[in-house]
Amino acid sequence: MKLLVTGASGFLGQYVVAEALRRKHQVRVAIRPASDEKRLHWHAHPAVELVRLDLQQQNHLNDALQDVNAVLHLAAAKQGDFNTQYAGTVLTTKNLLKAMVDAQVLRLVAISSFSVFDYLTVASGEILNEDSAIEQQPQQRDIYAQTKLLQEKMVRNFEEQDDGQVTILRPGMIYGRDHLWNACLGAKVSDRLWIRIGANAQIPLTYVENCAEAIVATVESDQAIGKTMNIVDNDLPTQRVYADKLTKLMPRSPYTIPINWTVMRLLARSTWMCNNLLSSGKIKLPGVLIPARLHARFKPLRYSNIRAQQVLNWQPKYSLDAALERSCSHLELLDVQY
């Protein structure tokens, strides 16, 4: 199968390309015009074709789709103001989908996010799965959640209006080498200081190699067409367990100040209500003091990957301990046999 992979030079994208090559696919890799392809371990692989594309522009997208069987769409913006993230996530998706319709390439695996769920309506301790409610008040969430919601809507329109053969995957918190401390643990004050919010909430982790394997398995599965699937690993740790493991493995873990979840939840709710009552919500609050954002990161929930297991016949290859060992070792994870 010949695949077009967008966002291929990103953290997850590099592993997705490596996994696709291991499974003997031909891969057309879309990278930004200014990207240094030599830092990509598989850049000289004979099954890789590099194309330089600015997905915010329509130019050359049709050419990039020639002879392609399916698209793995990972490209998205995670930082910047609304205009920056809108352009990097929503506009790029709009341009890609238009080009796919023109080229009659209809198979799409779109990578979404757990950020699209409505965490305020899910009760603590419940299982968050593919049928859980989607956020209906995106203005209360961060920009990343807002743009991912818009992106999902566009992909669904492509499916309904243009006969797109779509699978939406929602990975949880992706971790791996150089991406171990994450937003589910707390708020980063500096490289050496974090505020730890909660201790007993399960973290919806997916190790980057496990996630990449699920993504490539999806494009190979006709049964996955029309499905939305959450991608998380099996042995999900609590915040305390995960932080303790990182502290033992990493020589310079940041210092953390713990705050109880219940205390933080009440503080955020009180601050939010006071802001609305006294200033009509005009004071710009930190994200951890906005209930919708706080709950999205730290609410104690449970998570399921049953649908992905059943549809894809997929089992996460690496356990938490094995994944952490690989992430903290000198093993090269991205070498691909030529």
Sequence and secondary structure as in RCSB ss.txt:
>XXXX:A:sequence
MKLLVTGASGFLGQYVVAEALRRKHQVRVAIRPASDEKRLHWHAHPAVELVRLDLQQQNHLNDALQDVNAVLHLA
AAKQGDFNTQYAGTVLTTKNLLKAMVDAQVLRLVAISSFSVFDYLTVASGEILNEDSAIEQQPQQRDIYAQTKLL
QEKMVRNFEEQDDGQVTILRPGMIYGRDHLWNACLGAKVSDRLWIRIGANAQIPLTYVENCAEAIVATVESDQAI
GKTMNIVDNDLPTQRVYADKLTKLMPRSPYTIPINWTVMRLLARSTWMCNNLLSSGKIKLPGVLIPARLHARFKP
LRYSNIRAQQVLNWQPKYSLDAALERSCSHLELLDVQY
>XXXX:A:secstr
 EEEEESTTSHHHHHHHHHHHHTT EEEEEE TT  GGGSTTTT TTEEEEE  TTS TTHHHHTTT  EEEE  
   SS HHHHIIIIIIHHHHHHHHHHHHT  EEEEE  GGGB GGGS TT EE TTS B S GGGS HHHHHHHH
HHHHHHHHHHHS  EEEEEEE EEEBTTB S TTTEEEEETTEEEEE SS B  EEEHHHHHHHHHHHHT GGGT
T EEEE  SS  BHHHHHHHHHHH TT  EEEEE HHHHHHHHHHHHHHHHHHHTT S   GGGSHHHHHHHH  
 EE  HHHHHHH    SS HHHHHHHHHSS  S     
